[in-house]
């Protein structure tokens, strides 16, 4: 069945460091890919998405590119801030299923 | 615009009991999905409701059931609670016309502890 694998955390970085959180997926067909973020005390919220191969999603300085050849959707940011501390979830859905499959999440802690 | 609200935020039950969790969807959304998030895990899809009918179900037993009301709010019911049901239960609303890649809007969840 479909699945999402994320790098395990926690990831601890200093402010202004570069971030990469790896995400790979297994799915039949052509899924849409997402990154959701969960800030402390808040619900999950969409960070960015990509719906077809080679699409790049971006938001708040974060980027991820849909790589079908490597079945990956790695999250990147050039310079993290303390306010980026949160849990990040990679997810996919396939057209017609309306079911989202999430990875286990990666906790990011950014130190000042 | 009112976001997704869930109640209660926390509750404690004992094995064998039954629980009902409630969700009010975001204004204008006609679809509600429920997810179970165990500690340290990602959300797992339980089921989705659209037009008051279940429309897709994950790998959860029948003792997990739900309802959607005409105002698009929803309930999740779990019977015969087991210790492994302890988790954060997330409700997510979306607009079906946005298609399957439409954004999910999540509530903050209901944390259930089963003793």
Interface residues (C-beta under 8 A of the other chain):
Chain A: X4 X32 X36 X41 X42 X43 X44 X45 X46 X49 X51 X89 X91 X93 X94 X95 X96 X97 X98 X99 X100 X101 X102 X103 X104 X105
Chain B: X4 X31 X33 X35 X40 X41 X42 X43 X44 X45 X48 X50 X55 X56 X58 X90 X92 X99 X100 X101 X103 X104 X105 X106 X107 X108 X109
